[in-house]
Amino acid sequence: MDYSPANPPEPLPLITQTPSGPIVEDNKALLTCEIIGGNPLATLFLQCDGFTPVPSTGILPTNKVVSSIEKIVTKEDRGKICTCSGQHQLWIPTRKNWSYDLFVTDSSTIQIANTQPIILVENKTIVLICTEVDGIPMNVSFVWYKSNTIVGTVANYSIREAKATDAGNYTCKGSSGFGRKSEAIIEVYVLYSPKVSVSSVTNRNTIAEDNTAVLQCTVQSNPPPNIVWTKHGSNAILHRTNNVFHSNLTIDNANCLDTGNYTCKAMNIINNDEYTNMKDIELFVKCSPRRYNGDDQSQNPIVIAIGETLTISQHIIAFPIAITSWIFKRNENSPETTVSSTSNCSTYNVIDQHICFSRHKLTATDFGLYSVVIVNDVGKARFTYNVIPEGQPMQPTNILVACETTSMIVSWRPGFNGGVKQSFNVVLLNNKTQQTQYSSDIMDSNHESSKQYIVKLLTPDTTYIIYVEATNSYGTVRSTDNDNCTTGSSLFNSQASNSLGTSVAAAIGTSVFILLVTSLVVFVLRRRRMKNKKEDNNLYQSTQPGTSRQRANNDEHDYSELQTKRMDCNPDGMQANSSTTYEEIGRINDGQIYQNVSKNKKDPLEIQNVSMIYANMNI
């Protein structure tokens, strides 16, 4: 039993907060109210809305009274007043209350002015604005991040002269200085023109002929580009792919002419403007020498005058570049000698190697066969050029003539012009009058394999002998062959122009003839029927198949006789073909009228009816 005198405790309790200072929301706050001294001890009770009491742990000093409460605070607890109540018999009044204000800092909302993803065009500038909507206390600092890398330490961050590498996610983080942070994220897209970054040959730039080459092209752009492949010297598109970042051009069975520069061209469209970028890659195909693009000057002779300068030019392709040498001989049977060009006119290029030979002031002994031998480590080639002096043209050949009544068409094949411009004349010999007629000069266009000429105002019903002469400044030659032709008869032409009245008269005469023939057919047929009826009256009454066949045979016999009689009385001497089903009634040709009537071999009465119909039509 304690007999110590009564005394009051300290006048003010101690209220503490753990952790001290402003409390960041979503963290635990521990509040403690304690008072020392007093006999007897005072009683304490700490309370705050939403807080829960914390039991005492451990052994307290005999002269101290403690009351504790705790809670995970939120921004709703900001400014909340907590109360510590105490009671002691020596206090006046005996119950006292002490208050404590909670200071809670809550996470503010960070916003970026642009709420939608930003689409930025290359080389343009934009400012990203970071703002705080709420929060206590307000943020004192902002930091901008891109891919976890700090790019700015102010609220407003500028992207200047945007590049492709500026695309990505940007994060604005705000800090209050009390350990509280908040952030917002914005995505930035950068539209930029194509950049061809890679262009290579997978199996190196040099391959053997007949192997496969693969040309690669990789492009960086936004939006994705369209990629096309072309080759220098041609507008043809070799390969095209759309909306891709990578494209391959594959050349299977590569040959010598595939050597050259290839271009990868990428294109995209930004705000209705087209942007392009391209890069070249060179491909070499190892091959023996050969003519380039069909350039063949050895097919035709080289014609040149004595005293002039000879120049032989040939374009070839070869890789590696070839070595050339020139050889000369007078003819096929003479020995070869090595010759040199009097001037250096050759040029060397991998794609187009131009070889050239030159000789000044030709003499008579300089004409003959010049050959160039081209060699590289893959193979060799030899091209021969026949150099001849200018002279008379070669004779025209293949003379063909087609005659009409008063005209003819003459065609022929020109010969070599002798190295200078040539012309032609068509020559006609009138067989009746023995007079020779010459056409006007017909110029050679140098590109026609054959020529034609029309001769008019000829005499009808006359035979002509025709040939062609070729002329140049060195002389005239006659064609290797002649042709002859007889013009049509003037009588034939007159008949062809008869009037319609003559044709109608001929048609009437033919119709009368048909009428007479059909009357004869009826007469013969009736006599034979009467005769058959007298011989066997039962023949026509019978319905047996054999009887029917007998009648058909009799009708065929009558028809044969009719055909024989028609042949005998045919005024043109034409003979009917027994295997056909056509009867010739007339003919239209040169004023004479013919008609064809198709009819199967049947009863002569039917033939008679048909003949009568056509006779009536012609009358």
Helices and strands as residue ranges (DSSP letters): E 14-18, E 23-24, E 28-36, E 43-47, E 52-54, E 64-72, G 75-77, E 81-87, E 95-101, E 104-105, E 110-112, E 118-121, E 126-132, E 141-146, E 149-152, E 156-159, G 164-166, E 168-175, E 181-201, E 206-208, E 213-222, E 226-231, E 239-241, E 246-251, G 256-258, E 260-270, E 273-291, E 302-304, E 310-319, E 323-329, E 337-339, E 353-359, G 364-366, E 368-375, E 380-389, E 397-403, E 408-413, E 423-430, E 436-438, E 442-443, E 451-455, E 463-472, E 475-478, E 483-486, H 490-496, H 500-535, H 545-568, E 582-584, E 596-598, H 604-618
